[in-house]
Amino acid sequence: MLQEACSAAEHVALQLTRDGDSYAALGARLRAAQPGNVLTVARGSSDHAASYCAYLIMARLGRIVASLPMSLVTLYRSPLVTRDALAIAISQSGQSPDVIEPIRYFREGGATTVALVNDAASPLAGSAEWTLPLHAGPELSVAATKSFITSLVAAARLVAHWQDDAEFLAQIEALPAALRAATEVDWSAAIEVLAPASRIMVVGRGASFPVALEAALKFKETSVLQAEAFSGAEIKHGPMALIDEGYPLLIFATRGPTQASLLKLAEEMRGRGARVLLAAPADVSERDLTLPVGSTPDLDPIVAIQAFYVMAANLSIARGLDPDKPRHLSKVTKTN
Ligand SMILES: N[C@@H]1[C@@H](O)[C@H](O)[C@@H](COP(=O)(O)O)O[C@@H]1O
């Protein structure tokens, strides 16, 4: 896991040299077609990448995006309207029927279908009209790392080309260097707190919420740690009742409109006795962990999760586990 996570920068660099014409052609098609409905289809870590993709599309293009509810196509056989739709699937393996079947359904119904997929020979890759490979190389560890990071980058490229935004594209080009630097950040303070922990809340908001979801899944998969992700706006609507003395909270306070509210939340939760691990950029003096940044706040989550992955792999080992062999889990899980 650690090795694969640390190789993300080189795979992102490779991805950025590939498929530029396809992304540009897809961007032109989307600007011309102006899809009315946009939906994402993905599972596990890939679904968290899809949440980031949805955030970028909504924030930068103003299009409303929904995550296709599970089972609607595969089990309910619901007669979903496909006209004017854009369906985006994200997957490392491209194997799960509940990702493949909806993409086939939407394609047959005339929608624009896109697969951001690592295995370019997979059934998913063959099902979508537009297949954009992640170029993450073989990923052997059960826990997705480099495929997640390359999915986020592919999502950002898709949006940049859809917007035809040269500035955002240039900012994306700077990601490999930022990712390399992020592998060097020292998050050992988190390991000290979390090695003996039995539960944790992971908090993000806006662009950082997808990485909070991803971090919580990694804690479960590789550290057998009961972890729940919440938006900073949700904590007070119920979850806060769980907070008692020493309750661990990891907060991803990336830059942007939500940062101030997350810093305030950190202070308030400290006041209630929580053991807060505030991950924030270097200019935030009250941080516990330094969050590396990208060239623009919308790319910060990509760099943030890179720093987190290094810590998560080491935490798993500190807890006496093998991050590459989580119990009960498989690399490829086929659900329908
Ligand atoms: N244990 C793995 C997860 O880590 C992964 O995120 C999910 C989605 O996989 P894929 O991206 O291949 O569709 O499948 C499995 O359940």
The ligand as an SDF file (V2000), in Angstrom:
LIG
                    3D

 16 16  0  0  0  0  0  0  0  0999 V2000
  -12.1410   -3.5960   -1.5070 N   0  0  0  0  0  0  0  0  0  0  0  0
  -12.3340   -2.9100   -2.7770 C   0  0  0  0  0  0  0  0  0  0  0  0
  -12.4480   -1.3900   -2.5440 C   0  0  0  0  0  0  0  0  0  0  0  0
  -11.2380   -0.9090   -2.0000 O   0  0  0  0  0  0  0  0  0  0  0  0
  -12.7310   -0.7070   -3.8710 C   0  0  0  0  0  0  0  0  0  0  0  0
  -12.7480    0.6860   -3.6940 O   0  0  0  0  0  0  0  0  0  0  0  0
  -14.0530   -1.1860   -4.4400 C   0  0  0  0  0  0  0  0  0  0  0  0
  -14.3780   -0.5660   -5.8070 C   0  0  0  0  0  0  0  0  0  0  0  0
  -13.5730   -1.1600   -6.7850 O   0  0  0  0  0  0  0  0  0  0  0  0
  -13.3850   -0.6820   -8.2420 P   0  0  0  0  0  0  0  0  0  0  0  0
  -12.7750    0.6900   -8.1940 O   0  0  0  0  0  0  0  0  0  0  0  0
  -12.4690   -1.6960   -8.8590 O   0  0  0  0  0  0  0  0  0  0  0  0
  -14.7290   -0.6520   -8.9150 O   0  0  0  0  0  0  0  0  0  0  0  0
  -13.9850   -2.6050   -4.5980 O   0  0  0  0  0  0  0  0  0  0  0  0
  -13.5530   -3.4300   -3.5190 C   0  0  0  0  0  0  0  0  0  0  0  0
  -14.6220   -3.5850   -2.6440 O   0  0  0  0  0  0  0  0  0  0  0  0
  1  2  1  0
  2  3  1  0
  2 15  1  0
  3  4  1  0
  3  5  1  0
  5  6  1  0
  5  7  1  0
  7  8  1  0
  7 14  1  0
  8  9  1  0
  9 10  1  0
 10 11  2  0
 10 12  1  0
 10 13  1  0
 14 15  1  0
 15 16  1  0
M  END
$$$$
